[in-house]
Amino acid sequence: MLGGSSIRLATIFGIRVGVNVSWFLILFLAIFWLQDSFADALDDDQQGFIVAVLTALGFFGSILLHELGHAVAARREGIEVNGIDLFFFGGVMKMSRDTTTPGQEFRIAVAGPLVTLAIVIVGGLVCIALIGWSTFNDAARLNGVDITGPFELWLSFLVSANVLLLVFNLVPAFPLDGGRIARAAAWKVTKDRGKATRLSAYLGQAFAALLIGWGIYVLVAQDDSVGGLWAIVLGYLLGSSARAAIAQSAFTERLKGVTVADIMDDEPVTIPADLPAHQAWEEYFLRYQGWPWFAVVEADGRYAGLAHRAAVEHAAVTEGGAMPVRDVAAGSEDRVRDDAPLEVLLGSEALRRVGALMAVDAEGRLRGVVTVEQVTRALRTRLTTA
């Protein structure tokens, strides 16, 4: 929801995890807000501070697990995940492309809340087993706890925070998970993704307005500047994301009916997969100076990967070049179905990275090549004539 670059924290399951600079601000504020309450509950200032730090980190860890749930589900649907960014009020999982069916949308959207629900259930059961329901309930609300230890207090409050996260995320307002689930349902019923997106985005705008109104009430009537400003900022950001979704839906509507096959080059220069590397180097890369790669195809037309200039030169010059060029070909995310709508190319990380995607049919046979320039030209033509 927030733009800009992020600071890399780690790589998990091959997924880049980063944080926006605002994350550090809210981390500090969360610790500042929690430490006094925890110190009172534990009757120890030092322990209160330590538990406050661990709680803030634990909550962001819960959000990371939530987003990893989305990411794993997206990968199972065949969608590349570009990374996860944590912001001051949550996180976002960035996909290389959007979903193409209501089922995909639902499965990816519901995966995060299911992870949060699992955290709540497991953490809640552990707390109840250790300190009982009544003490757990008091500890979770920081309500006059005297006998709770640091671990029990940490876990109790973390469980309650995840309950709030779960409830908030399931509000049927785009771009929250509940809004995406609502979009999937509306998409299934109407058979129209654009209408479903606009419906869930309008709900998102309405919820954002309510959140801003509530924030103003808290700020003015209850004299709670922290809670009021928090609700106002969160409502503003959610509303902005919902408005962006409506604009994006209107944009993609103008691209409706245009497929990859409509704009691709259907006669690309290709290299036979069983051609020796030294021959591929001489007949293609030395002949076509400046071409960084060629598509490699099997005898039956199936796409086998991209032969990059550096890899083929290395195989031909330093390794004898006897191996077939298919052995030095690479690329698993550099293909797209030829019947896919043009809009799936707009957010393609592979298209930006390679500069082109290989268009294949349902059997994996290469049908053409679509480049960034072709996509740009098609967009310009469509938007000026639509």
ZIKAPE-V215678 format. One line per field, one symbol per residue. psi: psi as a letter, one per 30 degrees, with the letter a starting at -180 (. if undefined). burial: + if it has 24 or more other C-alpha atoms within 12 Angstrom, else -. A space follows every 10 residues. Layout:
BEGIN
psi: ???
burial: ???
END
This chain:
BEGIN
psi: fkalllkkel kkhgkkklkl ffeeefeeee eeefeeeeee efhjeeeeee eeeeeeeeee eeeeeeeeee eeeeefggkk kflkkkafgb lkkjlflllf leeeeeeeef eeeeeeeeee eeeeeeeeee fleeeeeeee ghihkfgkle eeeeeeeeee efeeeeeefg kijkgleeee eeeeeeeeef gjeeeeeeee eeeeeeeeee eeeeeeeeee efhjeeeeee eeeeeeeeee eeeeeeeeee efefgkfkle fffljghlkl kkfgkkeeee eefeefeikf kflkkkklfg fkkfakjkee eeeeeeefgf gfklfffgll jfgglkkfgk lefffegjee eeeeflkkjl afggkkfakk leeeeeeeee eefff.
burial: ++---+---- ----++++++ -++--++--+ +--+++++++ ++----++++ ++++++++++ ++++++++++ +++++-+-++ ++++++++++ ++++++++++ -+++++++++ +++++++-++ --++--++-- +---++++++ ++--+--+++ ++++++++++ +++-++-+++ ++++++++++ +++++++--- --++++++++ +++++++++- ++++++---- -------+-+ ++++++++++ ++++++-++- -+++++-+++ +++++---++ ++++++++++ +--++----- --++++++-- -++++++++- +++-++---- +-++++++++ +-++++++-+ ++++++++++ +--+++++++ ----++++++ ++-++--++- ------
END
